[in-house]
Amino acid sequence: MFDIGFSELMVIGLVALIVIGPEKLPRMARTVGHLAGRLQRYVSDVKADINREIELDELRKMRDSMQQAASEMESSVNTELHQTETELNDAVKSAAADAPAEAQAPEKAGKA
């Protein structure tokens, strides 16, 4: 994140030693270390939460696309089923209309 070299850390340490003093410096360094650790944990928690939200969003999108595909498939099947039903009903009506005419034709031939 920050591009700080060893020499720059030495300068910062020397300035801190002069400004804070040798008695308070260890306690101050410990406090800064704890705060830095908390900051790192907080940042990692935020990253993990963001990643979970992204994954959930992707799963929601996938679920929606699957539901849309299933709906389209159901619609297609229902359309084909209705069309087949209509064709079968027409065929049955046509066969029923032709059957009485064929049944009467042999009876007339037998009487003649």
C-alpha positions as CSV (number, residue, x, y, z in Angstrom):
1,M,0.0,0.0,0.0
2,F,2.6,2.5,1.1
3,D,6.1,2.3,-0.4
4,I,8.1,2.8,2.7
5,G,11.7,1.5,2.8
6,F,13.8,0.5,5.8
7,S,15.7,3.9,5.9
8,E,12.4,5.8,6.0
9,L,11.2,3.6,8.9
10,M,14.4,4.4,10.8
11,V,13.9,8.1,10.3
12,I,10.3,7.8,11.6
13,G,11.4,5.8,14.6
14,L,14.2,8.3,15.4
15,V,11.7,11.2,15.2
16,A,9.2,9.3,17.3
17,L,11.9,8.5,19.9
18,I,12.8,12.2,20.1
19,V,9.2,13.5,20.2
20,I,7.5,10.9,22.4
21,G,10.5,10.0,24.6
22,P,12.0,6.7,25.6
23,E,9.6,6.0,28.5
24,K,6.4,6.3,26.4
25,L,7.7,5.0,23.1
26,P,7.1,1.2,23.8
27,R,3.6,1.8,25.1
28,M,2.9,4.0,22.1
29,A,4.3,1.4,19.7
30,R,2.2,-1.3,21.2
31,T,-1.0,0.9,20.9
32,V,-0.2,1.7,17.3
33,G,0.4,-2.0,16.6
34,H,-3.0,-2.9,18.2
35,L,-4.7,-0.2,16.1
36,A,-3.0,-1.4,12.9
37,G,-4.1,-5.0,13.7
38,R,-7.7,-3.8,14.2
39,L,-7.5,-1.8,11.0
40,Q,-6.3,-4.9,9.1
41,R,-9.0,-7.1,10.5
42,Y,-11.6,-4.5,9.7
43,V,-10.4,-4.2,6.1
44,S,-10.3,-7.9,5.6
45,D,-13.9,-8.2,7.1
46,V,-15.1,-5.6,4.7
47,K,-13.4,-7.3,1.7
48,A,-15.0,-10.7,2.8
49,D,-18.4,-9.0,3.0
50,I,-18.0,-7.5,-0.4
51,N,-17.0,-10.8,-1.9
52,R,-20.0,-12.5,-0.3
53,E,-22.3,-9.9,-1.7
54,I,-20.8,-10.3,-5.2
55,E,-21.3,-14.0,-5.0
56,L,-24.9,-13.7,-3.8
57,D,-25.6,-11.2,-6.6
58,E,-24.1,-13.7,-9.1
59,L,-26.2,-16.5,-7.6
60,R,-29.3,-14.4,-7.8
61,K,-28.6,-13.6,-11.5
62,M,-28.1,-17.3,-12.2
63,R,-31.3,-18.2,-10.4
64,D,-33.2,-15.6,-12.4
65,S,-31.8,-16.8,-15.7
66,M,-32.7,-20.4,-14.8
67,Q,-36.2,-19.4,-13.8
68,Q,-36.6,-17.5,-17.1
69,A,-35.3,-20.5,-19.1
70,A,-37.7,-22.9,-17.2
71,S,-40.6,-20.5,-17.9
72,E,-39.7,-20.3,-21.6
73,M,-39.5,-24.1,-21.8
74,E,-42.8,-24.5,-20.0
75,S,-44.4,-22.1,-22.4
76,S,-43.0,-23.9,-25.4
77,V,-44.2,-27.2,-24.1
78,N,-47.7,-25.9,-23.4
79,T,-47.9,-24.3,-26.9
80,E,-46.9,-27.6,-28.5
81,L,-49.2,-29.6,-26.3
82,H,-52.1,-27.3,-27.2
83,Q,-51.3,-27.5,-30.9
84,T,-51.1,-31.3,-30.7
85,E,-54.4,-31.5,-28.8
86,T,-56.1,-29.3,-31.5
87,E,-54.8,-31.5,-34.3
88,L,-55.9,-34.7,-32.5
89,N,-59.4,-33.2,-31.9
90,D,-59.6,-32.2,-35.6
91,A,-58.5,-35.7,-36.6
92,V,-61.1,-37.3,-34.3
93,K,-63.9,-35.1,-35.6
94,S,-62.8,-35.9,-39.2
95,A,-62.8,-39.6,-38.5
96,A,-66.2,-39.4,-36.8
97,A,-67.7,-37.6,-39.7
98,D,-66.3,-40.1,-42.2
99,A,-67.3,-43.2,-40.1
100,P,-71.2,-42.9,-40.5
101,A,-70.9,-42.4,-44.3
102,E,-68.8,-45.5,-44.6
103,A,-71.1,-47.5,-42.3
104,Q,-74.1,-46.6,-44.4
105,A,-72.4,-47.4,-47.7
106,P,-72.1,-51.2,-47.0
107,E,-75.7,-51.4,-45.8
108,K,-77.0,-49.9,-49.1
109,A,-74.8,-52.3,-51.1
110,G,-76.3,-55.3,-49.3
111,K,-79.9,-54.2,-49.9
112,A,-79.5,-53.8,-53.6
